[in-house]
Amino acid sequence: MSQEILDMIKKEIESNTICLFTKGTADMPMCGFSARAIAIFKELGKPFKTVDILPDPRIKQILASFSNWPTTPQVFVGGKFIGGSDIVAEMHQKGELQPLVEEAFKSRQAAPAR
């Protein structure tokens, strides 16, 4: 496993309240599943970061090992792995995603600066 890529993955998750590892970017998703997850988070109206896994194939491999989840997109909220597009869509439909996101932002604001 490339330590440099693993460090980048961890840094992105820690640095962003909402972090999506996607195929493509928020402005130009490159698969339907990534587009679906991005659209849900745009609808929620909170800032989020997308990390495009396509430029380096090692990112997907190392990310899958890190999260124990083989597919993308991979969604992290408040530093915790939530799941992929289907899980995020289901949580959104059930009204479970918005409170999770709100709580993550509150926790990040309340946390002492490092």
DOTIMI-867744 format. One record per atom (N, C-alpha, C, O): residue number from 1; residue in one letter; x, y, z. Coordinates in nm, 2 decimals. Layout:
! residues N
SITE; NUM; A; X; Y; Z
...
This chain:
! residues 114
SITE; 1; M; 0.08; -0.12; 0.00
SITE; 1; M; 0.00; 0.00; 0.00
SITE; 1; M; 0.09; 0.12; 0.00
SITE; 1; M; 0.18; 0.13; 0.08
SITE; 2; S; 0.05; 0.22; -0.09
SITE; 2; S; 0.13; 0.34; -0.09
SITE; 2; S; 0.10; 0.43; 0.03
SITE; 2; S; -0.02; 0.48; 0.04
SITE; 3; Q; 0.19; 0.45; 0.11
SITE; 3; Q; 0.17; 0.54; 0.23
SITE; 3; Q; 0.13; 0.68; 0.20
SITE; 3; Q; 0.04; 0.74; 0.26
SITE; 4; E; 0.18; 0.73; 0.09
SITE; 4; E; 0.15; 0.87; 0.04
SITE; 4; E; 0.00; 0.88; 0.01
SITE; 4; E; -0.06; 0.98; 0.05
SITE; 5; I; -0.05; 0.78; -0.06
SITE; 5; I; -0.19; 0.78; -0.10
SITE; 5; I; -0.28; 0.76; 0.02
SITE; 5; I; -0.38; 0.83; 0.04
SITE; 6; L; -0.24; 0.67; 0.11
SITE; 6; L; -0.32; 0.65; 0.23
SITE; 6; L; -0.32; 0.77; 0.32
SITE; 6; L; -0.43; 0.81; 0.37
SITE; 7; D; -0.21; 0.84; 0.33
SITE; 7; D; -0.21; 0.97; 0.40
SITE; 7; D; -0.30; 1.07; 0.34
SITE; 7; D; -0.36; 1.14; 0.42
SITE; 8; M; -0.30; 1.08; 0.21
SITE; 8; M; -0.39; 1.18; 0.14
SITE; 8; M; -0.53; 1.14; 0.17
SITE; 8; M; -0.61; 1.23; 0.20
SITE; 9; I; -0.57; 1.02; 0.16
SITE; 9; I; -0.71; 0.97; 0.19
SITE; 9; I; -0.75; 1.01; 0.33
SITE; 9; I; -0.85; 1.07; 0.35
SITE; 10; K; -0.66; 0.98; 0.43
SITE; 10; K; -0.69; 1.02; 0.57
SITE; 10; K; -0.70; 1.17; 0.59
SITE; 10; K; -0.79; 1.21; 0.66
SITE; 11; K; -0.61; 1.24; 0.53
SITE; 11; K; -0.61; 1.39; 0.54
SITE; 11; K; -0.74; 1.45; 0.48
SITE; 11; K; -0.80; 1.54; 0.55
SITE; 12; E; -0.79; 1.40; 0.37
SITE; 12; E; -0.91; 1.45; 0.31
SITE; 12; E; -1.03; 1.42; 0.40
SITE; 12; E; -1.12; 1.51; 0.42
SITE; 13; I; -1.04; 1.30; 0.46
SITE; 13; I; -1.15; 1.26; 0.54
SITE; 13; I; -1.15; 1.35; 0.67
SITE; 13; I; -1.25; 1.39; 0.72
SITE; 14; E; -1.03; 1.37; 0.73
SITE; 14; E; -1.02; 1.45; 0.85
SITE; 14; E; -1.04; 1.60; 0.83
SITE; 14; E; -1.09; 1.67; 0.92
SITE; 15; S; -1.00; 1.65; 0.71
SITE; 15; S; -1.01; 1.79; 0.68
SITE; 15; S; -1.14; 1.84; 0.63
SITE; 15; S; -1.17; 1.96; 0.63
SITE; 16; N; -1.23; 1.75; 0.60
SITE; 16; N; -1.36; 1.79; 0.54
SITE; 16; N; -1.47; 1.72; 0.61
SITE; 16; N; -1.47; 1.59; 0.62
SITE; 17; T; -1.57; 1.79; 0.66
SITE; 17; T; -1.68; 1.74; 0.73
SITE; 17; T; -1.75; 1.63; 0.64
SITE; 17; T; -1.79; 1.53; 0.69
SITE; 18; I; -1.77; 1.67; 0.51
SITE; 18; I; -1.83; 1.57; 0.42
SITE; 18; I; -1.72; 1.55; 0.31
SITE; 18; I; -1.68; 1.65; 0.24
SITE; 19; C; -1.69; 1.43; 0.29
SITE; 19; C; -1.59; 1.39; 0.18
SITE; 19; C; -1.64; 1.28; 0.10
SITE; 19; C; -1.67; 1.17; 0.15
SITE; 20; L; -1.65; 1.30; -0.03
SITE; 20; L; -1.69; 1.19; -0.12
SITE; 20; L; -1.57; 1.16; -0.21
SITE; 20; L; -1.52; 1.24; -0.28
SITE; 21; F; -1.54; 1.03; -0.22
SITE; 21; F; -1.44; 0.98; -0.31
SITE; 21; F; -1.53; 0.93; -0.43
SITE; 21; F; -1.60; 0.83; -0.42
SITE; 22; T; -1.51; 1.00; -0.55
SITE; 22; T; -1.60; 0.98; -0.66
SITE; 22; T; -1.52; 0.95; -0.79
SITE; 22; T; -1.40; 0.97; -0.80
SITE; 23; K; -1.59; 0.90; -0.89
SITE; 23; K; -1.53; 0.90; -1.02
SITE; 23; K; -1.57; 1.03; -1.08
SITE; 23; K; -1.69; 1.06; -1.11
SITE; 24; G; -1.47; 1.12; -1.10
SITE; 24; G; -1.50; 1.25; -1.15
SITE; 24; G; -1.51; 1.35; -1.04
SITE; 24; G; -1.47; 1.32; -0.93
SITE; 25; T; -1.55; 1.47; -1.07
SITE; 25; T; -1.56; 1.58; -0.97
SITE; 25; T; -1.71; 1.62; -0.95
SITE; 25; T; -1.80; 1.57; -1.01
SITE; 26; A; -1.73; 1.71; -0.85
SITE; 26; A; -1.86; 1.76; -0.83
SITE; 26; A; -1.92; 1.83; -0.95
SITE; 26; A; -2.04; 1.82; -0.97
SITE; 27; D; -1.84; 1.90; -1.03
SITE; 27; D; -1.89; 1.97; -1.15
SITE; 27; D; -1.90; 1.87; -1.27
SITE; 27; D; -1.97; 1.90; -1.36
SITE; 28; M; -1.82; 1.76; -1.27
SITE; 28; M; -1.82; 1.67; -1.38
SITE; 28; M; -1.81; 1.53; -1.33
SITE; 28; M; -1.70; 1.46; -1.35
SITE; 29; P; -1.92; 1.47; -1.27
SITE; 29; P; -1.91; 1.33; -1.23
SITE; 29; P; -1.90; 1.24; -1.36
SITE; 29; P; -1.95; 1.27; -1.46
SITE; 30; M; -1.82; 1.13; -1.34
SITE; 30; M; -1.79; 1.04; -1.45
SITE; 30; M; -1.87; 0.91; -1.44
SITE; 30; M; -1.84; 0.82; -1.52
SITE; 31; C; -1.96; 0.90; -1.35
SITE; 31; C; -2.05; 0.78; -1.35
SITE; 31; C; -2.18; 0.82; -1.28
SITE; 31; C; -2.18; 0.91; -1.20
SITE; 32; G; -2.28; 0.74; -1.31
SITE; 32; G; -2.41; 0.77; -1.25
SITE; 32; G; -2.42; 0.76; -1.10
SITE; 32; G; -2.49; 0.84; -1.04
SITE; 33; F; -2.35; 0.67; -1.04
SITE; 33; F; -2.35; 0.65; -0.90
SITE; 33; F; -2.29; 0.77; -0.83
SITE; 33; F; -2.34; 0.82; -0.73
SITE; 34; S; -2.18; 0.82; -0.88
SITE; 34; S; -2.11; 0.94; -0.83
SITE; 34; S; -2.20; 1.06; -0.85
SITE; 34; S; -2.21; 1.14; -0.76
SITE; 35; A; -2.26; 1.07; -0.96
SITE; 35; A; -2.35; 1.19; -0.99
SITE; 35; A; -2.47; 1.19; -0.89
SITE; 35; A; -2.51; 1.29; -0.85
SITE; 36; R; -2.52; 1.07; -0.86
SITE; 36; R; -2.63; 1.06; -0.77
SITE; 36; R; -2.59; 1.11; -0.63
SITE; 36; R; -2.66; 1.19; -0.57
SITE; 37; A; -2.48; 1.06; -0.58
SITE; 37; A; -2.43; 1.10; -0.45
SITE; 37; A; -2.41; 1.25; -0.44
SITE; 37; A; -2.44; 1.31; -0.34
SITE; 38; I; -2.34; 1.30; -0.54
SITE; 38; I; -2.31; 1.44; -0.55
SITE; 38; I; -2.44; 1.53; -0.55
SITE; 38; I; -2.45; 1.63; -0.48
SITE; 39; A; -2.54; 1.48; -0.63
SITE; 39; A; -2.66; 1.56; -0.63
SITE; 39; A; -2.73; 1.56; -0.50
SITE; 39; A; -2.79; 1.66; -0.46
SITE; 40; I; -2.73; 1.45; -0.42
SITE; 40; I; -2.79; 1.45; -0.29
SITE; 40; I; -2.72; 1.55; -0.20
SITE; 40; I; -2.79; 1.62; -0.12
SITE; 41; F; -2.59; 1.55; -0.20
SITE; 41; F; -2.52; 1.65; -0.11
SITE; 41; F; -2.53; 1.79; -0.15
SITE; 41; F; -2.53; 1.88; -0.07
SITE; 42; K; -2.54; 1.81; -0.28
SITE; 42; K; -2.57; 1.95; -0.33
SITE; 42; K; -2.71; 1.99; -0.28
SITE; 42; K; -2.73; 2.11; -0.24
SITE; 43; E; -2.80; 1.90; -0.28
SITE; 43; E; -2.94; 1.93; -0.23
SITE; 43; E; -2.94; 1.97; -0.08
SITE; 43; E; -3.02; 2.05; -0.04
SITE; 44; L; -2.85; 1.90; -0.01
SITE; 44; L; -2.85; 1.93; 0.14
SITE; 44; L; -2.79; 2.07; 0.17
SITE; 44; L; -2.81; 2.12; 0.28
SITE; 45; G; -2.72; 2.12; 0.07
SITE; 45; G; -2.67; 2.26; 0.09
SITE; 45; G; -2.55; 2.29; 0.18
SITE; 45; G; -2.53; 2.40; 0.22
SITE; 46; K; -2.48; 2.18; 0.22
SITE; 46; K; -2.37; 2.20; 0.30
SITE; 46; K; -2.24; 2.18; 0.22
SITE; 46; K; -2.24; 2.11; 0.12
SITE; 47; P; -2.13; 2.25; 0.25
SITE; 47; P; -2.01; 2.23; 0.18
SITE; 47; P; -1.96; 2.08; 0.19
SITE; 47; P; -1.96; 2.02; 0.29
SITE; 48; F; -1.91; 2.03; 0.08
SITE; 48; F; -1.85; 1.90; 0.07
SITE; 48; F; -1.74; 1.90; -0.02
SITE; 48; F; -1.72; 1.98; -0.11
SITE; 49; K; -1.65; 1.80; 0.00
SITE; 49; K; -1.53; 1.78; -0.09
SITE; 49; K; -1.55; 1.66; -0.17
SITE; 49; K; -1.59; 1.55; -0.12
SITE; 50; T; -1.51; 1.66; -0.30
SITE; 50; T; -1.50; 1.54; -0.38
SITE; 50; T; -1.36; 1.52; -0.41
SITE; 50; T; -1.28; 1.61; -0.44
SITE; 51; V; -1.32; 1.39; -0.41
SITE; 51; V; -1.18; 1.35; -0.44
SITE; 51; V; -1.20; 1.26; -0.56
SITE; 51; V; -1.26; 1.15; -0.55
SITE; 52; D; -1.15; 1.30; -0.68
SITE; 52; D; -1.16; 1.22; -0.80
SITE; 52; D; -1.06; 1.10; -0.79
SITE; 52; D; -0.94; 1.12; -0.77
SITE; 53; I; -1.11; 0.98; -0.80
SITE; 53; I; -1.02; 0.86; -0.79
SITE; 53; I; -0.97; 0.82; -0.92
SITE; 53; I; -0.88; 0.73; -0.93
SITE; 54; L; -1.01; 0.88; -1.03
SITE; 54; L; -0.97; 0.83; -1.16
SITE; 54; L; -0.83; 0.86; -1.20
SITE; 54; L; -0.77; 0.78; -1.28
SITE; 55; P; -0.77; 0.98; -1.16
SITE; 55; P; -0.63; 1.01; -1.21
SITE; 55; P; -0.53; 0.90; -1.17
SITE; 55; P; -0.43; 0.88; -1.24
SITE; 56; D; -0.55; 0.83; -1.06
SITE; 56; D; -0.45; 0.73; -1.01
SITE; 56; D; -0.52; 0.61; -0.97
SITE; 56; D; -0.59; 0.61; -0.87
SITE; 57; P; -0.51; 0.50; -1.04
SITE; 57; P; -0.58; 0.38; -1.01
SITE; 57; P; -0.55; 0.32; -0.87
SITE; 57; P; -0.63; 0.24; -0.81
SITE; 58; R; -0.44; 0.36; -0.82
SITE; 58; R; -0.40; 0.31; -0.68
SITE; 58; R; -0.50; 0.37; -0.57
SITE; 58; R; -0.51; 0.31; -0.47
SITE; 59; I; -0.55; 0.49; -0.60
SITE; 59; I; -0.64; 0.55; -0.50
SITE; 59; I; -0.76; 0.46; -0.47
SITE; 59; I; -0.79; 0.43; -0.36
SITE; 60; K; -0.82; 0.41; -0.58
SITE; 60; K; -0.94; 0.32; -0.56
SITE; 60; K; -0.90; 0.20; -0.48
SITE; 60; K; -0.97; 0.16; -0.39
SITE; 61; Q; -0.79; 0.14; -0.51
SITE; 61; Q; -0.74; 0.01; -0.45
SITE; 61; Q; -0.71; 0.04; -0.30
SITE; 61; Q; -0.76; -0.04; -0.21
SITE; 62; I; -0.64; 0.15; -0.27
SITE; 62; I; -0.60; 0.18; -0.13
SITE; 62; I; -0.73; 0.22; -0.05
SITE; 62; I; -0.74; 0.19; 0.07
SITE; 63; L; -0.82; 0.30; -0.11
SITE; 63; L; -0.94; 0.34; -0.05
SITE; 63; L; -1.03; 0.22; -0.01
SITE; 63; L; -1.08; 0.21; 0.10
SITE; 64; A; -1.04; 0.12; -0.10
SITE; 64; A; -1.12; 0.00; -0.08
SITE; 64; A; -1.06; -0.07; 0.04
SITE; 64; A; -1.14; -0.13; 0.12
SITE; 65; S; -0.93; -0.08; 0.05
SITE; 65; S; -0.87; -0.15; 0.16
SITE; 65; S; -0.89; -0.07; 0.29
SITE; 65; S; -0.92; -0.13; 0.40
SITE; 66; F; -0.88; 0.06; 0.28
SITE; 66; F; -0.90; 0.14; 0.40
SITE; 66; F; -1.04; 0.13; 0.46
SITE; 66; F; -1.06; 0.12; 0.58
SITE; 67; S; -1.14; 0.14; 0.37
SITE; 67; S; -1.28; 0.15; 0.42
SITE; 67; S; -1.34; 0.01; 0.43
SITE; 67; S; -1.45; -0.01; 0.49
SITE; 68; N; -1.28; -0.09; 0.36
SITE; 68; N; -1.34; -0.22; 0.35
SITE; 68; N; -1.46; -0.22; 0.27
SITE; 68; N; -1.56; -0.30; 0.29
SITE; 69; W; -1.47; -0.14; 0.17
SITE; 69; W; -1.58; -0.12; 0.08
SITE; 69; W; -1.53; -0.12; -0.06
SITE; 69; W; -1.44; -0.03; -0.09
SITE; 70; P; -1.57; -0.20; -0.15
SITE; 70; P; -1.50; -0.22; -0.28
SITE; 70; P; -1.54; -0.12; -0.39
SITE; 70; P; -1.47; -0.11; -0.49
SITE; 71; T; -1.65; -0.05; -0.37
SITE; 71; T; -1.70; 0.04; -0.48
SITE; 71; T; -1.69; 0.18; -0.45
SITE; 71; T; -1.67; 0.22; -0.34
SITE; 72; T; -1.71; 0.27; -0.55
SITE; 72; T; -1.72; 0.41; -0.54
SITE; 72; T; -1.86; 0.45; -0.60
SITE; 72; T; -1.91; 0.39; -0.68
SITE; 73; P; -1.91; 0.56; -0.55
SITE; 73; P; -1.85; 0.66; -0.45
SITE; 73; P; -1.84; 0.60; -0.31
SITE; 73; P; -1.91; 0.50; -0.28
SITE; 74; Q; -1.76; 0.66; -0.23
SITE; 74; Q; -1.75; 0.63; -0.09
SITE; 74; Q; -1.77; 0.76; -0.02
SITE; 74; Q; -1.70; 0.86; -0.05
SITE; 75; V; -1.86; 0.76; 0.08
SITE; 75; V; -1.90; 0.88; 0.14
SITE; 75; V; -1.86; 0.88; 0.29
SITE; 75; V; -1.89; 0.78; 0.36
SITE; 76; F; -1.79; 0.98; 0.33
SITE; 76; F; -1.75; 1.00; 0.47
SITE; 76; F; -1.82; 1.13; 0.53
SITE; 76; F; -1.81; 1.23; 0.47
SITE; 77; V; -1.88; 1.11; 0.64
SITE; 77; V; -1.94; 1.23; 0.71
SITE; 77; V; -1.89; 1.24; 0.85
SITE; 77; V; -1.90; 1.14; 0.93
SITE; 78; G; -1.83; 1.35; 0.89
SITE; 78; G; -1.78; 1.36; 1.02
SITE; 78; G; -1.67; 1.27; 1.05
SITE; 78; G; -1.65; 1.22; 1.16
SITE; 79; G; -1.59; 1.23; 0.94
SITE; 79; G; -1.48; 1.14; 0.96
SITE; 79; G; -1.52; 0.99; 0.96
SITE; 79; G; -1.43; 0.91; 0.97
SITE; 80; K; -1.65; 0.96; 0.95
SITE; 80; K; -1.69; 0.82; 0.95
SITE; 80; K; -1.75; 0.78; 0.82
SITE; 80; K; -1.81; 0.86; 0.75
SITE; 81; F; -1.71; 0.66; 0.78
SITE; 81; F; -1.76; 0.60; 0.66
SITE; 81; F; -1.91; 0.57; 0.66
SITE; 81; F; -1.95; 0.50; 0.76
SITE; 82; I; -1.98; 0.62; 0.57
SITE; 82; I; -2.13; 0.61; 0.56
SITE; 82; I; -2.17; 0.49; 0.47
SITE; 82; I; -2.25; 0.41; 0.50
SITE; 83; G; -2.11; 0.49; 0.35
SITE; 83; G; -2.14; 0.39; 0.25
SITE; 83; G; -2.13; 0.45; 0.11
SITE; 83; G; -2.06; 0.55; 0.09
SITE; 84; G; -2.20; 0.38; 0.02
SITE; 84; G; -2.19; 0.43; -0.12
SITE; 84; G; -2.32; 0.50; -0.16
SITE; 84; G; -2.40; 0.54; -0.07
SITE; 85; S; -2.34; 0.51; -0.29
SITE; 85; S; -2.45; 0.59; -0.34
SITE; 85; S; -2.59; 0.53; -0.30
SITE; 85; S; -2.67; 0.61; -0.26
SITE; 86; D; -2.61; 0.40; -0.30
SITE; 86; D; -2.74; 0.34; -0.27
SITE; 86; D; -2.77; 0.37; -0.12
SITE; 86; D; -2.88; 0.40; -0.09
SITE; 87; I; -2.67; 0.35; -0.03
SITE; 87; I; -2.70; 0.37; 0.11
SITE; 87; I; -2.73; 0.52; 0.14
SITE; 87; I; -2.82; 0.55; 0.22
SITE; 88; V; -2.65; 0.61; 0.08
SITE; 88; V; -2.67; 0.75; 0.10
SITE; 88; V; -2.81; 0.79; 0.04
SITE; 88; V; -2.88; 0.87; 0.11
SITE; 89; A; -2.85; 0.74; -0.07
SITE; 89; A; -2.98; 0.77; -0.13
SITE; 89; A; -3.09; 0.72; -0.04
SITE; 89; A; -3.19; 0.79; -0.01
SITE; 90; E; -3.08; 0.60; 0.02
SITE; 90; E; -3.18; 0.54; 0.11
SITE; 90; E; -3.19; 0.62; 0.24
SITE; 90; E; -3.30; 0.65; 0.28
SITE; 91; M; -3.07; 0.66; 0.29
SITE; 91; M; -3.07; 0.74; 0.41
SITE; 91; M; -3.14; 0.88; 0.39
SITE; 91; M; -3.21; 0.93; 0.47
SITE; 92; H; -3.11; 0.93; 0.27
SITE; 92; H; -3.17; 1.06; 0.23
SITE; 92; H; -3.33; 1.05; 0.22
SITE; 92; H; -3.40; 1.13; 0.27
SITE; 93; Q; -3.37; 0.94; 0.16
SITE; 93; Q; -3.52; 0.92; 0.14
SITE; 93; Q; -3.59; 0.90; 0.27
SITE; 93; Q; -3.70; 0.95; 0.29
SITE; 94; K; -3.52; 0.84; 0.37
SITE; 94; K; -3.58; 0.81; 0.50
SITE; 94; K; -3.56; 0.93; 0.59
SITE; 94; K; -3.62; 0.93; 0.71
SITE; 95; G; -3.50; 1.03; 0.55
SITE; 95; G; -3.48; 1.15; 0.64
SITE; 95; G; -3.37; 1.13; 0.74
SITE; 95; G; -3.36; 1.21; 0.84
SITE; 96; E; -3.28; 1.04; 0.72
SITE; 96; E; -3.17; 1.01; 0.82
SITE; 96; E; -3.04; 1.08; 0.78
SITE; 96; E; -2.96; 1.10; 0.87
SITE; 97; L; -3.02; 1.12; 0.66
SITE; 97; L; -2.90; 1.18; 0.62
SITE; 97; L; -2.88; 1.33; 0.67
SITE; 97; L; -2.78; 1.36; 0.72
SITE; 98; Q; -2.99; 1.41; 0.65
SITE; 98; Q; -2.98; 1.55; 0.69
SITE; 98; Q; -2.94; 1.56; 0.84
SITE; 98; Q; -2.85; 1.64; 0.87
SITE; 99; P; -3.01; 1.49; 0.93
SITE; 99; P; -2.97; 1.51; 1.07
SITE; 99; P; -2.82; 1.46; 1.10
SITE; 99; P; -2.75; 1.52; 1.18
SITE; 100; L; -2.78; 1.36; 1.03
SITE; 100; L; -2.64; 1.31; 1.04
SITE; 100; L; -2.54; 1.42; 1.00
SITE; 100; L; -2.44; 1.44; 1.06
SITE; 101; V; -2.57; 1.48; 0.89
SITE; 101; V; -2.49; 1.59; 0.83
SITE; 101; V; -2.49; 1.71; 0.93
SITE; 101; V; -2.38; 1.77; 0.96
SITE; 102; E; -2.61; 1.75; 0.98
SITE; 102; E; -2.62; 1.86; 1.07
SITE; 102; E; -2.53; 1.84; 1.19
SITE; 102; E; -2.46; 1.93; 1.24
SITE; 103; E; -2.55; 1.72; 1.25
SITE; 103; E; -2.47; 1.68; 1.37
SITE; 103; E; -2.32; 1.69; 1.35
SITE; 103; E; -2.24; 1.74; 1.43
SITE; 104; A; -2.28; 1.64; 1.23
SITE; 104; A; -2.14; 1.64; 1.20
SITE; 104; A; -2.08; 1.78; 1.19
SITE; 104; A; -1.97; 1.81; 1.24
SITE; 105; F; -2.16; 1.87; 1.13
SITE; 105; F; -2.11; 2.01; 1.12
SITE; 105; F; -2.11; 2.08; 1.26
SITE; 105; F; -2.02; 2.15; 1.29
SITE; 106; K; -2.21; 2.05; 1.35
SITE; 106; K; -2.21; 2.10; 1.48
SITE; 106; K; -2.09; 2.05; 1.56
SITE; 106; K; -2.03; 2.13; 1.63
SITE; 107; S; -2.06; 1.92; 1.55
SITE; 107; S; -1.95; 1.86; 1.62
SITE; 107; S; -1.82; 1.92; 1.58
SITE; 107; S; -1.73; 1.95; 1.66
SITE; 108; R; -1.81; 1.95; 1.45
SITE; 108; R; -1.68; 2.01; 1.40
SITE; 108; R; -1.66; 2.15; 1.45
SITE; 108; R; -1.55; 2.19; 1.48
SITE; 109; Q; -1.77; 2.22; 1.45
SITE; 109; Q; -1.77; 2.36; 1.50
SITE; 109; Q; -1.73; 2.37; 1.65
SITE; 109; Q; -1.67; 2.46; 1.70
SITE; 110; A; -1.79; 2.27; 1.72
SITE; 110; A; -1.77; 2.27; 1.87
SITE; 110; A; -1.63; 2.21; 1.91
SITE; 110; A; -1.59; 2.24; 2.02
SITE; 111; A; -1.57; 2.14; 1.82
SITE; 111; A; -1.44; 2.08; 1.86
SITE; 111; A; -1.33; 2.19; 1.87
SITE; 111; A; -1.33; 2.28; 1.80
SITE; 112; P; -1.25; 2.17; 1.97
SITE; 112; P; -1.14; 2.27; 1.99
SITE; 112; P; -1.04; 2.26; 1.87
SITE; 112; P; -1.02; 2.16; 1.82
SITE; 113; A; -0.99; 2.38; 1.84
SITE; 113; A; -0.89; 2.38; 1.73
SITE; 113; A; -0.77; 2.30; 1.77
SITE; 113; A; -0.72; 2.30; 1.88
SITE; 114; R; -0.71; 2.24; 1.66
SITE; 114; R; -0.59; 2.16; 1.68
SITE; 114; R; -0.47; 2.24; 1.65
SITE; 114; R; -0.36; 2.18; 1.66
